[in-house]
Amino acid sequence: MQTTTPPTVRGLLGEPVLRLIPRLTGRALDTAIDWVHSSDLTDPTPFLAGDTMLLTTGTQFPPEDDDDYYRAYVDRLVDAGVVALGFGLEVIREGTPLPLVEACAAREVTLVEVPYEIPFIALIRWVADRITARERERDAWTLRAQRAVSVAALTSGTLPAVARALAEQVAGAVVILSSTGEVVLEERAVAVDVAALGEEGRRILARGSRASVDVALPGWHGFATAQTLGPRGSLRGAMGVAGAGRNDVAMQAVVTSAVAIAEVLLRYGDSERHLEQRLGSVIVRLLLDGQVGGAAAVAGEFRDDLPEALRVGILVPEPDVTSAARARLVDGIVRGRVAFVDDRGDRIVFVIEADEVESLVEVAGRSAAFDGVAVGLSAVLAPVEAPAGLAQAARVLSQNPGPGVTVFGESAGGLLDDLWSPAAENLAQKRLAVLADEAGDLVACSRVWLAHNGHWESAAREAGLHRHTLKARIARVGSLLGLDLDEFAGRAELWALLEASRA
């Protein structure tokens, strides 16, 4: 990105017009010099910044060589971050004091001698000109990089094109995450492991407020940073950038411009997604009404064909969830997969491809938006079976109301879940309706009694009844349902009715 090399002592020594004399190579021969300062103070350190080259004529040095004085002097310079020392010859002394040379050698300070006829201002001007040239070059790069990113946005209007242009300009990589922490895209101009950027992006997204943090990437010698996209309370995602060199003002200007463009594109994408969601809602309703042909026609015009094998899901957000959090839930469902969502009322109903269960579980486990959220999924069904899928998803949620993803047929219901259907539920509810008008909660008593495997003492104790009272109520249940509850078959049928009815 820059062709002008930074000013160094090696560069000064290589400038013929300066005719500097190397006395000690030291350890800072190739260290970039931020500035050159001249001073004959005994302690100039209050006026020095880091990576400074100090020039002196030695006026402050004692007439008699004092090893302790020179050691203390050099120690102060090293502690202040002086990268090199230049001694002006024949102004006060004919040569550099030997104790000064020895003190510099002991601390590995780079030491050069400046001929009498070379003014200190010549060295200062050479370094200043080199710094100015680099700053101008950096400014020019900033403008070119910002223009390249802007052109990518204007010509393609897509987030991948902007990310690709940014990665090329910073000579690194860019990763963009959705609001739920999924990696939307990765663009690399060079090989770099951006996994840590993704992890940090998910961490700051979970906080819910705008943030920008530096990230350490293994094996990467440049900079890396992750920051959120979108306003506080309605974050649209996060962007991670790894680039060559330092994250200086110029680099920050380029990255900030790219972030602003990305946020505009995401807002534009939000509008498109809102339209897609409305059409997706229509598709879900048509499927649940059994109008598969209409749903397929809308899906074909919309984005994707209806999957041949699908699952119906129900997601129940927390009661006080914000609209922005609901939007992140919907985004987590549809991002990167064929999915249609109907976001209404206190639940979100959706249809996904049958093989998307693992990816949905992964998103739910990784995204803070899904914390405390219960998701129920149907078994694998054909589109024509979508109404049954809704009933299956509702059933599995009633059985497992806790957070996480639960799939119909894979829960504790076992074989009964496989045999269950809305028709079986309706039949069971009608059979059990005769118990509703009886004294005592016969359904609850039946469940407690069956849970204790017909043991009267323990069941009565849990129900808070005398065992004879419980026996009378269970006998009444058998009489009303026409079941012999002294036999296993009768007890099994009662249990099946209770399970199928969700009573």
N, C-alpha and C positions, 0 to 999 in steps of 0.2 A: 504493500500500500504506500510505502515511502521509499524513495530512491536515495535521498540525501542522508548520509550517515550522521549520527549525532557527534558533536564535538568531543574529542578525547585527547589525552596527553599524547597518544601515538599520532593522532592527526596533527597536533601542534608541532611535534618533532619532525613530521614529514613535510611541513611547509617551509620551502627553501628560504623565503624572504625573512623568516623569523630567526633562523640560524640558532635555535635553542640547542643547548648541550645537555644530553642525558647524563645524569649522575647516578641515580638509583632507579631501577625499573619498578621496584615495589610491587604492590598487588593491584594498583588501580590504573595501570597503563591504558586499559581499554574501557574503563568506566566512563559512562556519559557524564559530561560536565554540565551542571545546570547554570553555573555562572562563574566568572572570574572576579576576585576581589583583591584589592591591594591594601595593605595595612602594615604599619610599623609599630603597632601597639604591642605591649607585652602580652596582653590577653585580648585578642580580637574576636574571640568566640561569641560574645553577645551580638555581634553584628554579622554573623555568618549563618548561612542556611546549609542544609545538607547537600552533598555532592558539589561542593565549591572548591575551586582551585585558588589557593592563596598565594599572592605575590608579595615579597618583602625585600627591602634593601638591607635589613639588619641594623637599622639605626637604634632599635630598642635593645640590642644584645649588649651584654656587659663587656667592657674593654678587655678584661681578663677572661679567658675561656673557663666556663663553669659547667661541668658535666651535669650536675643536678638541675641547673637552670634550663639547659637545653632539653633534658629529658622531660621535665615538667611542661615546657612549652609545647613539645611535640605531642605529649599525652593529651593536652587540652585540645589541640587541633584534631587529633584522631577522634576524641570523644564528641567533638562538634560535627563530625562527618566530613572533614576536609579530605578530598580525594587525592590531592597532589599539592606540592609546595614548589614555588618557583623563586629562586634567589637571584636578585639583581647584582651582577658583578661590578666591582670597581667603583661603586657609588660610595660606600663606606669602607668596604674591604676589597682586597684584590681577589680573593677566592672565598668559596663557601667555608664557613668555620667547620673544622674537623669534628668537634663535638656535636654539631648539628647534623652532620652526615651520619655519624654513628648513632645518634638518637633516632633519626629517620630509618636507618637500616634495622634497628631493633624493633620498630613498630611496622616495618614493611611499607613505609610511606614512599610514594613515588616522588622523586626529587629531580628537578631540572634547573639548569643555570641559564640566566638571561644575559646575553652580552650587553655591555654598557650602552652601545649605540642603538639598541632595540628598546623603544619605550614600552612601558607596561600597557599603555593604551592600545598598542598594536595587537597584543594577545587578547585583550578584552574585546576589541572590535572583531577579531577573527572568530572568537567563540560566539559573540552576539550575532554576527552575520549568519553563522551556521544555524543557530537557534531560530533566527527569523526565517531563514529559508525553509527549515523544517516545519515551522508553524504555517507558513504560506502553503506549503505542499500539503499539510494536513487539512487546512481549510479547503483547499481545492478538492482533496479526496472526499471530504464531508459533503460538499455540494454534489460531486459526481455520484456518490453512494446514495444520497437522498433522492437525486434525480432518477437513478436506476430503479430504486424501489417504487417511486411514484409512477414511473412509466410502466412498470410491471402491473401496477394496480389499474392504471388507466386503459392499458391495451387489452388486458385479460379480464380484469375485474374479479379475479379469484384469489383466495387465500394461499393456495399452493404456489402460485406464481410470485406473490409477494415474499413468501418465506424463502423460495428458491433464490430470488434476487438478493435478499438480505444475507443469506448464507454465503453467496458468492462475494458480496462486498466485504464482509467481515472475515472472509477466508476461514470459515468454520462451519457451524451447523445450527439449525433452528428446529425446535420441536414445539408444536402447539397442542394444547389439551382442551377438551371440552369442559363445560361447567361441572361435569361429574367426574372429571379426572381421567377420562379416556384419551389416549393419544390419537389425535385427529390426523396429524401428518408429521413427517420428519423430512427435512431437507438437509443434505450434507454437501459441502464443497470439498471437504477433506474428511478423512476417516477420524471420527471422534465418538466415544461412547457417551450418549446423552441420557442414559438411564437415570443418573442422579438428578438431572434437570427435571425429568418427569416426576420423580419422587418428591422433589422440593416443590414443584408446581402443584401437586396434589395437596401437599401440606399447607401451603398458603391459601389454596382455594377453600380448604376446610375451615379456615378462620373467618371467611365471609367478608373480609374487608380488603381494600386495595393494599397491595404490598409489593415490594421489590427486594430481593435478597441475592447476595453473591453465593455462588455454589462452587465447591471444589470438585473437579472432575479428575478421575484417575488417569495419569499419563498425559494430561493436557497442560501445556505450559502457558497458554493464553489466559483470557478471562472467561468467566461463565456467570450468567445471571438469569434469574427467573422472576417474572412479574405477572400480576393478574391482568386480565382484560375486562373492561367494563366497569360501571360505577359500583360503589359500595352497596351491598344489599341486592344487587342484580348482576353478579359477576357472570360473564359469558365464557370464561375460560382462562387459560394462562399461556404465556409464551416463555420458552427458555431459549437463550442465545449463548453460544460458545464462539468466541472469536479470537483471532491472533492478536498478540500485542496487549496493550493495557486498555482498561476501560476508562479512558480519559474523556475529557469534555467532548471532543470530536466524535468519539465512538458512541457516547451517550446520546448525542444529538441524532445520530443515524438510527440507533435502536429506538429512541423515543418517537421518531417519525414513523418508523415501521409499526410500532405499537398503535399509534393513532390511526394509521391506515387500516390495520387489522381490526380495530374496534369498529370502524365505519363499515367494513365489509361484514363483520359479524352482525351489526345492527341490520344491514341489508339482508343478510341471511336469515335473521330472526323473522323478518317480514315474510320471506318465502316459506319458512318453516311454519309460521302461523297459518298461512294458506294451506300448506300441505297437511297440517294437523286438522284443519276443518274438513278437508276432503277425507283424511283418514278416519275422522269421526263418522262421516257418512258411510264409509266402507264397513266399519265395525257394526253400525246399526243395521245396515242391509244384511250383513252376514247373520246377525243375531235374529233377524226377522225371517231368515230362511230364503232371502232373495239373493242367491249365489250369483245368478247371471248378472244382475244389476251391479253387485259388488265387484265382480270381475271386470265389467265394462269401465267402471269408475277407476279401478286400480290400474287398468291398462292405459288410460288417458293420464293418470296421475303420475306414477313413477315406476311401479313394479307390478308384475303379474301376481295374482293371488298364488300363494304357495300351495302345492298339491297336498302337503301334510303340514298342519298347523297346530298351534296350541292357543287357547284362549286364557287370558290372565286377568286377574283383578288385583289391583294395588290399593291399599288403604293408607293414605297419608295420616299424619298426626292431626288431631282436630284443629289445632291452632296454626297449621302450616300456612306460610305466606304464599302469595301468588308466584313470587320468584322461586321459592323452593319447589312448588309444584311444577314450575317450568323446568327446573333441573331434573326432576323425576322423569318427566316426559322425555327430556333430552337423553337421559340415561337409557330409556327403553328403545328409542328409535335410532340412536347414533350408531351408524355403521352396520345396520341390519335392516332386513325387510320387516317392517312393523307398522301397524296402523293403530292409532290411539283415539279413544273417546274419553275426554277429560270432563266429566260432569259430576256435580254434587259432591258427595263425601267419598267417592271412590273413582279410580281410573281403570277403565276397561280397555284391554289391548289384545291384539292378535299378532303373534310372531311366528316365524318359521319353526318347525318342530325341533330342529337341531340347534336352536339358539339358547337352550337352557343354561349350558355351562358359561357362556359369555355373559348372560344376564346375572347369573349368580356371582360372577367375578366382579361385575360393575357394582352390584348391590353390596358386596363385601368391601369394596375399595372406596366408594363414594360416601362422603358424610351426609349427602342428601338422603340416603336410604337408611340412615340410622333410625332404629325403632319402627321401621316400616314393614308391614306384613304384605307378602306377595303370594298369591295362590295361582297355580298353573294347572290347566287341564291335562289330560292324557293326550297322546298324539291322535289327531282326528282329521278327517277330510273336511273341506270347507262346508259341505252340506250338513255336517254334524256340529257346527259352531254353537247352536243353541244349547245342545247338551254340554258342550265345553264350558259355557258360562255357568251352568248349574254345577259342574264338577269343580270349577275354580271356587265358586261360592261355598261348596261343601267343604273343601279342603281348608278354606280359611276359617270356617266355623269350628273345625276340629283342631286347627293350629293357629290361633289368633296372634301368636307371638311374632316378633320381628324375624325377617329372613324369607327365603324363597322355599315354598313347599309345593311339591308336584303331586297331583292326584294319582293314586295307585302306588305311590312310593312312601306313604305315611303309615301310621300304625293301623289304619283301617284294613290293610292287607287285602285278602280275597274279597271281602265285602265291598271294598271300594271298587274293585273291578266289576262286580255284579251290580253296583248301584246305578240308578238312573233317575231322572225326574219322575218318571212314571212310578218307580218303586217307592220313592219318597211320598208321592201323593197317596198311594195305596196304604202305606204304613200310617200316615197321618189320619186317614179315614178310619182305619182299624182302631187306632188309639183314641179317637175322638170320644168314644163311649166312656173313657175314664175321666174326662174333664169335669163332668158335673157331679162326681162322687165326692163324699167327704174325705178330707185328707188328701195329700198330694200323692196319688197312686203311682204316677210316673216316677217321681223322685224315690218313693219307697221301693219300686221295682228295680231301679238302677242300683240303689244301695244294697239291696238283697242279692242281686246278681253279682255285684262287685265283691261280695263276701262269700261267693260260691254257695249261696243258700244256707250259710251258717247263721242261725237265728240270733244267738247271743251277741256276737260281734256286730251284726248288721243293726240290731235294735239299739245297741249302745251308740253307734254312729248316728242313727236317725233320731236319737233322743226319745225312743218309745219303749214301752214294755214289750217283751217278746210276744206276748199273746195278742197285743194290739197289732204288731207287725204281721203276725200270722194271719189275723183276720183280714187285714188289708190285701195281702198277697192272694189269699183265697178269693177275695172279691175280684181281683184282677183276672185270675184264671177263669172265674165264672163269667165275667163280662166279655172276655175275649174268646171263650170256648176252648181254653187250653188246659191240659192237665200238667200243672207245674210241678207235680211230683215226679214227672218223667223228664229225661234229658231233652227229648225232642220238643216238649212244650217250652222248657226254659230257653232252648236255643232259638225258637221262633220268637219268643218275647224279646230276647236280646237283639235279634235281627230287626224286629219292628222298631225298637228304640233307636238303634244305630241308623237305620235307613231314614227314619223320620226326623233325625237331628233333634229329637225331643229331649 
